[in-house]
C-alpha cells in the first residue's frame, strides 16, 4: 500500500503536503525456472477523482543471485471520465512500459532503478505537451523482516510539472513507504 502527499487539494498553496490518494497492489510470482519469473498483478489507485485500475504482467530475469532485470506492461484504466482536449468526456487511459534493474547490496538492503514510458490512449496530453512522458525512479529498500520492507524513493518525472498556471516544468517526487508480503 502506498499513499501520496502531493498537494493538489489546495493548488499547492500554503501547505507543503496533503494526503489525497492511496494505492494498493497485489501480484503473484510464477517461477518459470531458476532464473525467469512471470508476475501478473493489479494496482488499484483510489483518489478524489475516482478509481484507477492497472492490470499488468512483469517478466524478470535473475542474471545473478544479486542482480535482476525486468520488463513490465501495465494498462491504466480509469473508472471515471474527464474532459479531453476536444471537450468530450472520456477516460484518460494510459499504456505503460517499465524497465527494472534491481541489485541486492547485502542481506538488508536492495537498490532498484525503474525507467518508465507512458503513452496516452485517448485525446489527452501530459504537461510536457506530448502524448507520451518518461519517469525514472530510484528506490532503496530495507529488509526489516522477510515480509516487511520499508523503502524510500526518488522519482524524476521529466517535464510533467504544473505550477501557478505554468506547465512543462521539471518535476520530482519523493516517497516513503512500507511493502508487506502476504
MIVO-509577 format. One line per 3 residues: number of its first residue (from 1); for each residue x negated, y negated, z of N, C-alpha, C, O, CB. Coordinates in steps of 0.001 Angstrom, whole numbers, plus 500000, padded with zeros to 6 digits. Glycine has a CB too. Example, Ala and Ser with C-alpha at 12.3 -4.5 7.8 and 13.67 -1.06 7.14 Angstrom:
2
1 = 486810/505690/507800/487700/504500/507800/486800/503300/507800/485764/503319/508465/488692/504473/509046  487150/502250/507080/486330/501060/507140/487100/499970/507870/486591/498862/508039/485916/500598/505725
***
This chain:
182
1 = 499152/501167/500000/500000/500000/500000/499109/498773/500000/498067/498749/500656/500963/500000/501212  499514/497779/499279/498723/496562/499144/499663/495370/499168/500766/495442/498626/497876/496579/497838  499245/494281/499783/500047/493060/499731/499191/491932/499201/497962/492005/499213/500623/492703/501123
4 = 499849/490897/498740/499189/489797/498066/499424/488524/498858/500538/488293/499328/499695/489649/496615  498406/487693/499018/498579/486426/499712/498492/485248/498766/498207/484128/499190/497548/486284/500800  498731/485486/497498/498710/484421/496507/499922/483539/496738/501051/484024/496669/498695/484989/495056
7 = 499722/482273/497008/500821/481398/497396/501525/480817/496184/501181/479729/495723/500315/480281/498285  502501/481534/495672/503341/480999/494601/504661/480491/495160/505440/479868/494439/503596/482066/493527  504917/480749/496422/506185/480342/497021/506286/478824/497122/507329/478253/496806/506346/480970/498404
10 = 505230/478174/497552/505250/476719/497724/504364/476012/496714/503847/474930/496994/504813/476353/499127  504182/476608/495543/503421/475999/494456/502015/475604/494898/501490/474575/494470/504155/474779/493923  501408/476423/495755/500033/476202/496229/499835/474863/496933/498736/474309/496896/499080/476292/495071
13 = 500858/474343/497562/500743/473052/498238/500813/473235/499748/501710/473912/500251/501846/472092/497766  499880/472642/500467/499828/472555/501922/499627/473882/502637/499526/473895/503864/501069/471937/502412  499566/474981/501932/499319/476266/502564/498266/477011/501762/498260/476961/500532/500623/477097/502676
16 = 497395/477686/502447/496373/478464/501753/496899/479805/501271/496416/480343/500275/495183/478680/502656  497887/480350/501974/498380/481673/501605/499809/481869/502078/500243/481264/503058/497481/482762/502185  500529/482716/501375/501875/483120/501773/502100/484536/501265/501764/484855/500125/502966/482134/501214
19 = 502662/485374/502105/502926/486749/501703/504134/486768/500775/505236/486394/501179/503162/487661/502942  503931/487202/499528/505052/487175/498593/505207/488434/497770/506098/488482/496922/504906/486025/497684  504404/489439/497965/504656/490702/497278/503934/491857/497958/502986/491669/498720/504227/490605/495819
22 = 504416/493057/497654/503851/494287/498205/503886/495332/497104/504836/495380/496322/504637/494771/499483  502861/496167/497037/502897/497262/496073/502514/498571/496745/501717/498606/497683/501959/496975/494889  503106/499644/496240/502881/500989/496749/502490/501861/495564/503100/501781/494498/504152/501552/497488
25 = 501472/502693/495754/501001/503557/494675/500974/505006/495145/500522/505300/496251/499600/503118/494192  501461/505905/494300/501367/507338/494560/500779/508000/493316/501073/507592/492192/502770/507952/494926  499950/509022/493522/499387/509764/492393/499027/511168/492850/499029/511476/494042/498141/509040/491811
28 = 498720/512003/491882/498377/513387/492174/497207/513802/491286/497263/513650/490065/499601/514325/491961  496151/514327/491902/494964/514745/491152/495108/516185/490678/495424/517084/491457/493696/514595/492014  494870/516385/489380/494873/517719/488786/493453/517985/488282/493019/517392/487294/495942/517840/487617
31 = 492733/518879/488963/491359/519213/488573/491400/520115/487346/492000/521190/487378/490590/519906/489744  490754/519672/486259/490669/520482/485046/489513/521472/485130/489600/522600/484644/490507/519586/483814  488419/521019/485761/487263/521864/486053/486457/521156/487129/486994/520303/487835/486392/522138/484763
34 = 485173/521493/487270/484357/520894/488332/484065/519415/488113/483716/518714/489063/483059/521639/488451  484200/518922/486878/483844/517536/486582/485012/516664/486135/484966/515449/486324/482800/517513/485532  486050/517241/485551/487133/516460/484952/488413/516544/485787/488789/517608/486279/487407/516944/483525
37 = 489076/515376/485932/490334/515297/486673/491319/514425/485910/490952/513376/485382/490104/514738/488101  492572/514865/485854/493673/514051/485327/494529/513658/486519/494837/514484/487378/494522/514829/484228  494911/512383/486561/495657/511883/487707/496875/511094/487221/496752/509901/486943/494754/511002/488609
40 = 498054/511731/487112/499259/510954/486829/499698/510221/488098/499491/510709/489209/500402/511871/486297  500300/509057/487921/500713/508302/489091/501748/507248/488771/502147/507066/487621/499529/507659/489726  502174/506557/489819/503160/505483/489690/502822/504389/490692/502625/504652/491878/504611/506013/489915
43 = 502759/503165/490198/502596/501999/491049/503927/501257/491026/504465/500975/489955/501400/501080/490571  504457/500939/492201/505703/500177/492307/505384/498878/493018/504814/498879/494109/506818/500983/493068  505752/497772/492398/505412/496433/492873/506707/495687/493195/507552/495485/492323/504564/495653/491810
46 = 506849/495284/494451/508033/494552/494898/507652/493089/495083/506689/492786/495787/508609/495154/496224  508399/492177/494457/508130/490745/494622/509447/489991/494699/510520/490578/494555/507257/490201/493457  509358/488689/494926/510565/487868/494995/511286/487814/493651/512481/487520/493614/510216/486457/495455
49 = 510591/488091/492543/511225/488113/491220/512005/489396/490967/513004/489380/490248/510177/487940/490142  511560/490504/491548/512170/491802/491304/511131/492898/491417/510061/492688/491988/512836/491840/489929  511438/494059/490879/510566/495225/490990/509931/495548/489646/510577/495480/488600/511348/496435/491512
52 = 508643/495904/489697/507905/496331/488504/507424/497760/488741/506906/498082/489810/506692/495363/488193  507600/498610/487738/507156/499995/487805/505992/500180/486843/506021/499677/485720/508317/500977/487473  504971/500901/487286/503796/501118/486450/503383/502575/486394/502440/502969/487080/502649/500291/486950
55 = 504071/503400/485585/503611/504776/485435/502272/504806/484700/502032/504005/483797/504660/505622/484683  501399/505746/485099/500079/505796/484466/499528/507205/484432/500026/508119/485089/499107/504885/485194  498482/507341/483639/497682/508563/483641/496211/508138/483588/495825/507281/482794/498059/509513/482426
58 = 495404/508755/484448/493977/508435/484532/493178/509711/484290/493512/510774/484813/493615/507805/485922  492128/509596/483497/491199/510691/483244/489850/510284/483819/489337/509213/483496/491094/511024/481708  489271/511130/484668/487972/510788/485250/486989/511944/485111/487360/513116/485052/488130/510407/486728
61 = 485717/511556/485061/484614/512492/484873/483568/512242/485942/483069/511125/486080/483998/512357/483458  483234/513276/486699/482168/513200/487694/480847/513494/487000/480501/514655/486782/482418/514193/488874  480105/512439/486652/478814/512603/485977/477801/513259/486912/477014/514110/486499/478282/511241/485485
64 = 477836/512845/488186/477026/513463/489244/477916/513527/490480/479080/513132/490427/475680/512647/489527  477377/514020/491588/478194/514067/492803/478475/512663/493345/479411/512488/494125/477496/514912/493877  477685/511661/492948/477862/510297/493443/478388/509314/492407/478784/508206/492770/476571/509795/493967
67 = 478404/509681/491135/478763/508749/490062/479944/509283/489257/479925/510412/488766/477556/508501/489134  480977/508440/489133/482204/508824/488432/482575/507749/487418/482420/506556/487679/483365/509049/489434  483071/508184/486251/483593/507284/485219/485051/507646/484970/485418/508820/485017/482754/507379/483893
70 = 485879/506645/484706/487284/506933/484450/487900/505949/483479/487419/504828/483314/488059/506925/485738  488982/506390/482834/489805/505515/481997/491257/505765/482392/491626/506868/482796/489567/505781/480448  492072/504718/482267/493478/504836/482642/494328/504013/481694/493947/502914/481292/493702/504386/484100
73 = 495495/504562/481339/496515/503786/480637/497705/503644/481580/498146/504615/482195/496935/504469/479275  498222/502408/481684/499400/502147/482515/500352/501243/481750/499925/500303/481081/499001/501500/483877  501627/501527/481850/502652/500690/481238/503423/500010/482358/504104/500681/483134/503608/501527/480313
76 = 503326/498688/482454/504039/497934/483485/505400/497517/482953/505496/496691/482046/503224/496692/483933  506466/498101/483530/507837/497822/483121/508529/497051/484230/508589/497507/485372/508606/499132/482792  509051/495880/483887/509747/495054/484870/511238/495358/484832/511845/495377/483761/509492/493550/484608
79 = 511823/495595/485996/513248/495903/486096/514094/494634/486004/515320/494704/486091/513542/496638/487409  513470/493505/485832/514178/492222/485751/513776/491506/484469/512762/491827/483850/513874/491332/486995  514577/490547/484093/514325/489789/482861/513873/488373/483198/514238/487803/484226/515591/489749/481971
82 = 513056/487825/482284/512564/486453/482408/512673/485792/481042/512740/486465/480013/511087/486414/482940  512688/484477/481050/512771/483751/479781/511452/483864/479032/510386/483604/479591/513132/482266/480019  511529/484256/477749/510325/484381/476939/510064/483092/476164/510763/482098/476360/510447/485570/475974
85 = 509064/483104/475288/508680/481899/474543/509763/481420/473590/509788/480243/473229/507416/482157/473769  510663/482315/473173/511759/481944/472271/512989/481464/473028/513977/481061/472414/512132/483122/471390  512935/481504/474360/514077/481104/475173/515025/482248/475492/516021/482051/476187/514829/480022/474481
88 = 514725/483444/474990/515560/484616/475261/515182/485222/476613/514056/485066/477087/515411/485671/474131  516136/485909/477215/515871/486625/478458/515471/488057/478098/516282/488815/477564/517125/486604/479413  514241/488421/478385/513762/489774/478097/512782/490197/479185/512524/489456/480134/513092/489846/476690
91 = 512248/491387/479032/511322/491914/480037/509881/491636/479614/509487/491904/478480/511541/493437/480243  509115/491097/480542/507704/490775/480321/506861/492019/480611/506095/492048/481574/507252/489572/481219  507009/493043/479768/506313/494315/479969/504898/494252/479401/504615/493489/478478/507097/495468/479316
94 = 504017/495071/479973/502591/494974/479655/501986/496364/479455/502251/497283/480230/501840/494221/480773  501170/496507/478408/500297/497669/478238/498989/497322/478941/498497/496199/478826/500067/498028/476699  498429/498280/479666/497222/498008/480448/496254/499169/480286/496626/500330/480456/497563/497780/481949
97 = 495006/498843/479954/493933/499829/479831/492853/499473/480843/492399/498330/480892/493352/499872/478372  492438/500451/481654/491430/500234/482689/490243/501159/482463/490401/502303/482038/492029/500460/484092  489057/500647/482754/487843/501447/482777/487244/501362/484171/487289/500305/484800/486826/500968/481697
100 = 486683/502461/484663/486168/502523/486028/484759/503089/486065/484412/503992/485305/487086/503361/486903  483956/502536/486966/482684/503135/487356/482689/503129/488882/482854/502082/489507/481425/502346/486750  482508/504306/489472/482533/504441/490928/481233/505097/491383/480809/506113/490832/483770/505271/491398
103 = 480609/504500/492395/479350/505034/492911/479453/505205/494423/479740/504249/495144/478159/504105/492543  479217/506425/494896/479206/506703/496333/477821/506348/496863/476856/507076/496632/479565/508211/496635  477727/505236/497568/476454/504748/498099/475903/505732/499131/474726/506094/499099/476627/503344/498730
106 = 476769/506152/500035/476445/507166/501037/477766/507746/501529/478806/507492/500920/475595/506566/502230  477756/508509/502604/478993/509153/503061/480021/508149/503582/481206/508472/503665/478678/510165/504148  479588/506942/503931/480508/505944/504481/481015/504924/503468/482126/504417/503622/479839/505223/505594
109 = 480231/504607/502434/480576/503506/501535/480613/503926/500069/479810/504738/499612/479591/502378/501709  481575/503344/499346/481713/503531/497905/481863/502164/497264/482581/501303/497774/482927/504451/497560  481178/501967/496135/481316/500742/495345/481997/501104/494035/481696/502137/493436/479924/500059/495090
112 = 482922/500247/493587/483618/500505/492323/483710/499224/491504/483871/498130/492044/485030/501079/492582  483603/499387/490189/483838/498305/489229/484971/498756/488328/484951/499863/487792/482539/497956/488394  485957/497890/488167/487091/498175/487289/487230/497037/486297/487325/495874/486689/488409/498368/488102
115 = 487243/497367/485011/487486/496364/483983/488833/496673/483343/489156/497836/483101/486336/496343/482914  489617/495638/483070/490989/495827/482604/491278/494934/481416/490843/493784/481361/491986/495544/483727  492021/495482/480462/492553/494719/479335/494068/494831/479389/494618/495932/479378/491986/495237/477958
118 = 494746/493677/479448/496205/493613/479464/496692/493144/478103/496033/492335/477451/496715/492670/480589  497849/493649/477670/498443/493215/476411/499957/493098/476587/500625/494075/476922/498094/494203/475258  500495/491891/476359/501941/491667/476488/502678/492398/475377/502239/492385/474227/502273/490152/476450
121 = 503786/493029/475709/504560/493761/474720/505511/492831/473974/505648/492954/472757/505339/494892/475386  506159/491925/474654/507193/491087/474051/506681/489672/473807/505469/489454/473780/508435/491048/474943  507565/488724/473632/507216/487356/473248/506796/486527/474465/507490/485592/474863/508401/486685/472538
124 = 505651/486886/475046/505093/486189/476206/503613/485942/475951/503001/486582/475096/505306/487010/477523  503055/485015/476696/501622/484733/476643/501112/484610/478078/501853/484257/478996/501323/483425/475818  499844/484909/478237/499180/484648/479510/498816/483171/479575/498955/482449/478587/497915/485544/479682
127 = 498351/482722/480731/497976/481314/480893/496744/480952/480072/496380/479778/479999/497720/481006/482359  496090/481946/479446/494976/481667/478538/495475/481441/477105/494673/481325/476178/493961/482826/478570  496818/481378/476925/497491/481122/475642/497391/482295/474668/497567/482111/473463/496906/479885/474994
130 = 497112/483485/475166/496974/484669/474313/497923/485763/474797/498413/485723/475926/495504/485183/474310  498175/486745/473920/498991/487899/474307/498183/488910/475121/498742/489889/475616/499571/488577/473062  496901/488690/475262/496050/489609/475999/495208/488838/477014/495004/487631/476886/495147/490405/475035
133 = 494731/489555/478016/493871/488967/479043/492984/490073/479613/493271/491260/479457/494719/488281/480176  491910/489666/480270/490999/490627/480888/490860/490338/482375/491217/489264/482857/489621/490591/480204  490333/491319/483080/490105/491186/484513/488966/492119/484889/488840/493205/484322/491400/491506/485336
136 = 488140/491710/485835/487085/492562/486374/487184/492549/487888/487224/491487/488509/485676/492091/485904  487224/493739/488479/487345/493874/489927/486127/494608/490472/485625/495554/489867/488649/494621/490307  485669/494149/491625/484544/494759/492326/485026/495105/493732/485487/494232/494467/483287/493800/492362
139 = 484920/496382/494102/485514/496866/495347/484454/497576/496188/483660/498364/495673/486702/497817/495055  484454/497287/497478/483621/498012/498432/484559/498698/499417/485354/498045/500093/482607/497055/499170  484453/500032/499490/485308/500827/500367/484491/501390/501523/483331/501767/501360/485988/501967/499580
142 = 485123/501440/502696/484523/502074/503867/485370/503299/504212/486568/503174/504465/484433/501074/505087  484758/504469/504223/485484/505709/504505/485522/505936/506018/484677/506625/506588/484820/506925/503779  486537/505328/506645/486689/505412/508096/486946/506858/508527/486338/507357/509474/487839/504499/508571
145 = 487854/507513/507815/488150/508936/508003/488377/509509/506601/488415/508746/505636/489419/509168/508957  488530/510825/506463/488824/511364/505131/490140/510835/504538/490333/510880/503324/488876/512877/505199  491039/510336/505390/492355/509895/504927/492599/508391/505021/493622/507914/504530/493401/510596/505704
148 = 491702/507637/505630/491892/506191/505809/490663/505460/505277/489544/505683/505738/492141/505833/507315  490892/504579/504294/489789/503866/503646/490088/502374/503549/490797/501955/502634/489525/504443/502248  489566/501562/504467/489684/500109/504304/488795/499644/503147/487790/500281/502833/489296/499371/505621
151 = 489175/498531/502521/488380/498020/501403/488481/496500/501310/489419/495879/501810/488837/498660/500084  487479/495931/500652/487514/494523/500262/487330/494490/498751/486638/495334/498181/486400/493669/501009  487958/493507/498109/487943/493451/496649/487835/492007/496181/488476/491110/496727/489207/494113/496063
154 = 487018/491804/495169/486925/490516/494476/487293/490755/493016/486752/491656/492375/485482/489883/494608  488208/489951/492495/488620/490044/491089/488332/488733/490384/488646/487657/490892/490122/490401/490972  487727/488837/489201/487634/487684/488309/488707/487890/487247/488652/488849/486477/486181/487532/487668
157 = 489679/486987/487208/490857/487136/486360/490746/486351/485066/491763/486032/484450/492086/486703/487107  489538/486037/484646/489308/485314/483394/489960/483932/483483/489934/483312/484546/489871/486114/482176  490529/483453/482415/491102/482100/482379/492627/482187/482404/493304/481689/481505/490621/481325/481115
160 = 493156/482829/483451/494596/483004/483597/495189/482092/484658/496375/482201/484969/494908/484437/483933  494393/481200/485217/494848/480371/486313/495766/479234/485888/495650/478695/484788/493679/479817/487024  496686/478880/486794/497608/477753/486614/497583/476949/487907/497712/477515/488993/499079/478239/486261
163 = 497417/475621/487798/497401/474777/488986/497792/473358/488607/497235/472786/487670/496012/474799/489661  498741/472792/489327/499191/471405/489127/499476/471087/487659/499052/470048/487154/498143/470437/489661  500186/471973/486982/500570/471733/485594/499499/472056/484567/499753/471959/483367/500963/470326/485437
166 = 498315/472436/485006/497240/472812/484077/497155/474327/484013/497412/475013/485002/495868/472200/484515  496794/474847/482846/496616/476286/482714/495291/476567/482018/494502/475653/481779/497794/476922/481934  495050/477835/481693/493800/478269/481078/492603/477986/481994/491505/477690/481523/493607/477573/479724
169 = 492834/478081/483307/491787/477827/484297/491182/479147/484770/491878/480160/484843/492351/477030/485499  489897/479137/485087/489273/480328/485676/489990/480660/486977/490342/479771/487751/487742/480104/485927  490201/481953/487206/490940/482363/488396/490243/483537/489069/489702/484421/488406/492390/482735/488036
172 = 490267/483530/490395/489691/484587/491211/490746/485100/492178/491680/484382/492532/488441/484085/491974  490589/486341/492597/491497/486940/493565/490661/487702/494579/489650/488313/494232/492541/487876/492871  491091/487660/495835/490403/488376/496904/491435/489230/497621/492544/488773/497897/489687/487391/497895
175 = 491073/490459/497920/491994/491352/498614/491269/492070/499740/490084/492389/499649/492613/492370/497636  492009/492307/500786/491569/493168/501876/492704/494157/502079/493860/493752/502204/491232/492349/503209  492394/495440/502113/493461/496426/502227/492989/497706/502866/491823/497855/503231/494041/496722/500879
178 = 493920/498625/502993/493642/499950/503526/494354/500960/502641/495550/500829/502383/494098/500079/505021  493622/501967/502175/494209/503056/501399/494402/504251/502327/493506/504610/503091/493309/503432/500170  495583/504863/502250/495916/506040/503050/496105/507232/502134/496807/507140/501126/497187/505799/503900
181 = 495494/508335/502470/495652/509571/501705/496627/510463/502463/496373/510847/503605/494272/510297/501480  497737/510785/501821/498758/511611/502487/498661/513057/502060/499441/513891/502520/500157/511083/502189
***
